[in-house]
């Protein structure tokens, strides 16, 4: 098994290092990188405007990576009287580490679908909900909260930027290295990976690789694109990916 990890840095390098320690061949090809979001300057005021018991959602670790320095720069504290939710364990841990505040998260899969099923989120009428995220993606969480009576606002804490590669060169490189397993952690990256390579590389190599993804939604998308050997990890963090790859 020779593995190509497509998740962003620094998570890609960490996973590759851990795979090497297990004696596995692995490389990284990060498909996206991150930049500061357009709403960081407004974030301290958005948080200050919340009332006790209102809701704050963190949809990735990158939110904390960019939002916490913005709060420090503004000499602002994370409010202690609101209720914090994270998309999964790794994001919750990252936030708790910088704030010491309690965070609720789904324990099954790190997806919006799991998050909105939490019992505490079934009754949110008249609550304000502030969603901290990257540049606009899926709207499931916001639309569901609104349908349950919450008043939803967003804060774009970071932007996802597509990294540029020459598909023909990369196709040759990874075929020569004998890549047989691909690790992909978002639908955006899966589509990007599919589109990156020339058709002949897709048909002869890419779609014949084993594909490790992090949700059933991604598995369905992958099957529609033409992959057949698809495995779903039990989470989106590196621990879960490592369990699946072992």
BELURHU-V216863 format. One record per residue. N is the residue number from 0. SS is DSSP state (~ for helix, > for strand, _ for the rest). PHI is phi in degrees with one decimal (* if undefined). OMEGA is omega in whole degrees, -180 to 180 (NA if undefined). Layout:
N,SS,PHI,OMEGA / N,SS,PHI,OMEGA
//
This chain:
0,_,*,177 / 1,>,-119.6,-162 / 2,>,-114.1,173 / 3,>,-116.8,-178 / 4,>,-100.1,-175 / 5,_,-104.6,-177 / 6,_,-72.6,-176 / 7,_,-68.9,172 / 8,_,-77.9,4 / 9,_,-87.4,-176 / 10,~,-63.1,-179 / 11,~,-63.8,-178 / 12,~,-63.9,180 / 13,~,-64.6,-180 / 14,~,-65.6,179 / 15,~,-61.0,179 / 16,~,-60.7,-180 / 17,~,-68.6,177 / 18,~,-67.5,177 / 19,~,-59.6,-180 / 20,~,-63.9,177 / 21,_,-90.2,179 / 22,_,83.0,-179 / 23,_,-97.4,175 / 24,>,-85.0,-178 / 25,>,-152.5,176 / 26,>,-136.8,177 / 27,>,-119.3,173 / 28,_,-138.4,-178 / 29,_,-61.0,-176 / 30,_,-93.9,177 / 31,>,-135.0,173 / 32,>,-131.9,-171 / 33,>,-119.9,176 / 34,>,-137.0,-180 / 35,>,-58.8,-179 / 36,_,-85.3,-174 / 37,_,-79.0,-175 / 38,_,-107.6,-175 / 39,~,-59.8,-179 / 40,~,-64.3,-178 / 41,~,-85.7,-171 / 42,~,-57.1,-179 / 43,~,-56.4,179 / 44,~,-71.3,178 / 45,~,-59.7,179 / 46,~,-70.1,-180 / 47,~,-65.0,-179 / 48,_,-76.9,-179 / 49,_,-72.8,178 / 50,_,-97.9,176 / 51,_,-53.5,179 / 52,_,89.2,175 / 53,_,-69.2,-168 / 54,>,-116.6,174 / 55,>,-126.4,-178 / 56,>,-114.8,178 / 57,>,-117.5,-170 / 58,_,-97.2,173 / 59,_,-171.1,175 / 60,~,-63.7,-180 / 61,~,-61.8,176 / 62,~,-53.9,-177 / 63,~,-70.2,180 / 64,~,-56.5,-179 / 65,~,-97.5,-174 / 66,~,-75.3,-175 / 67,~,-64.3,175 / 68,~,-60.3,178 / 69,~,-65.4,177 / 70,~,-65.9,179 / 71,~,-63.9,-180 / 72,~,-60.4,-180 / 73,_,-87.5,-177 / 74,_,53.9,-178 / 75,_,-110.8,178 / 76,_,-103.4,172 / 77,_,-66.8,-178 / 78,_,-61.4,-177 / 79,_,-92.3,-174 / 80,_,-104.0,174 / 81,_,-109.0,-177 / 82,>,-107.0,-176 / 83,>,-100.7,175 / 84,>,-126.7,176 / 85,>,-122.7,-178 / 86,_,-68.5,-179 / 87,_,-170.1,-172 / 88,~,-62.4,-175 / 89,~,-64.5,178 / 90,~,-68.5,178 / 91,~,-61.2,-179 / 92,~,-65.0,179 / 93,~,-61.6,-180 / 94,~,-71.3,180 / 95,~,-60.8,-179 / 96,~,-62.3,-177 / 97,~,-90.8,-173 / 98,~,-120.3,-173 / 99,_,62.4,-179 / 100,_,-93.0,179 / 101,_,-74.1,179 / 102,>,-131.1,176 / 103,>,-99.3,-179 / 104,>,-151.5,177 / 105,_,-74.4,-176 / 106,_,-97.1,-179 / 107,_,-84.7,179 / 108,_,-117.6,-178 / 109,_,-85.5,-179 / 110,_,-138.1,175 / 111,~,-61.3,-180 / 112,~,-59.5,179 / 113,~,-71.0,-177 / 114,~,-59.9,-175 / 115,_,-73.7,177 / 116,_,-88.6,179 / 117,_,-58.6,-177 / 118,~,-56.0,-176 / 119,~,-65.5,-178 / 120,~,-98.1,180 / 121,_,-78.7,-179 / 122,_,-119.0,-177 / 123,_,-126.1,-178 / 124,_,-57.9,178 / 125,_,70.2,175 / 126,_,-84.5,168 / 127,>,-91.9,179 / 128,>,-126.3,178 / 129,>,-107.0,-177 / 130,>,-104.3,178 / 131,>,-94.6,-170 / 132,>,-155.3,172 / 133,_,-87.6,178 / 134,_,-61.3,-163 / 135,_,-44.8,176 / 136,_,-128.4,-178 / 137,_,-72.5,-174 / 138,_,-105.6,-174 / 139,~,-58.6,-178 / 140,~,-61.3,-178 / 141,~,-62.8,-177 / 142,~,-66.3,179 / 143,~,-68.7,179 / 144,~,-62.0,179 / 145,~,-63.0,-180 / 146,~,-64.7,178 / 147,_,-94.6,172 / 148,_,99.6,179 / 149,_,-84.8,175 / 150,>,-101.0,-169 / 151,>,-104.1,169 / 152,>,-129.8,-177 / 153,>,-119.6,166 / 154,>,-133.4,177 / 155,>,-81.6,-176 / 156,_,-87.8,178 / 157,>,-153.4,175 / 158,>,-120.1,173 / 159,>,-91.1,-180 / 160,>,-120.1,-180 / 161,>,-71.6,175 / 162,_,-78.1,-176 / 163,_,-99.1,177 / 164,_,-133.6,172 / 165,_,-89.0,-173 / 166,~,-60.7,-179 / 167,~,-66.0,179 / 168,~,-65.9,-179 / 169,~,-67.9,177 / 170,~,-59.4,179 / 171,~,-63.8,-178 / 172,~,-59.8,-173 / 173,~,-78.4,174 / 174,~,-67.8,180 / 175,~,-65.9,179 / 176,_,-83.5,173 / 177,_,72.1,180 / 178,_,-62.8,179 / 179,_,-120.3,-177 / 180,>,-132.3,-180 / 181,>,-116.8,177 / 182,>,-112.4,-177 / 183,_,-131.8,-171 / 184,_,-116.5,174 / 185,_,-153.4,178 / 186,~,-65.4,178 / 187,~,-58.4,-179 / 188,~,-71.9,178 / 189,~,-63.0,179 / 190,~,-63.8,180 / 191,~,-63.8,179 / 192,~,-62.4,-180 / 193,~,-61.8,-175 / 194,~,-82.7,-172 / 195,~,-66.4,-168 / 196,_,-94.4,173 / 197,_,-57.9,-175 / 198,~,-55.1,-177 / 199,~,-65.9,177 / 200,~,-69.2,177 / 201,~,-60.2,-173 / 202,~,-72.9,-174 / 203,~,-84.3,-173 / 204,_,-132.2,-167 / 205,~,-56.4,-175 / 206,~,-74.3,176 / 207,~,-91.9,178 / 208,_,-73.4,168 / 209,>,-71.6,-176 / 210,>,-119.8,176 / 211,>,-105.3,-179 / 212,>,-123.3,-170 / 213,_,-117.6,177 / 214,_,-159.4,177 / 215,~,-65.1,178 / 216,~,-60.3,178 / 217,~,-67.3,179 / 218,~,-61.4,178 / 219,~,-64.8,178 / 220,~,-60.5,-180 / 221,~,-63.3,179 / 222,~,-62.8,179 / 223,~,-65.9,179 / 224,~,-80.7,176 / 225,_,124.1,176 / 226,_,-72.4,180 / 227,_,-119.3,-179 / 228,_,-94.6,-173 / 229,>,-122.3,177 / 230,>,-122.1,178 / 231,>,-106.5,176 / 232,_,-71.0,-178 / 233,_,-88.8,177 / 234,_,-176.6,-177 / 235,_,-106.0,-180 / 236,_,-87.2,-176 / 237,~,-65.1,177 / 238,~,-59.7,-179 / 239,~,-66.1,179 / 240,~,-63.6,180 / 241,~,-64.2,177 / 242,~,-58.5,-178 / 243,~,-67.7,-177 / 244,~,-78.3,178 / 245,_,-79.8,NA
//
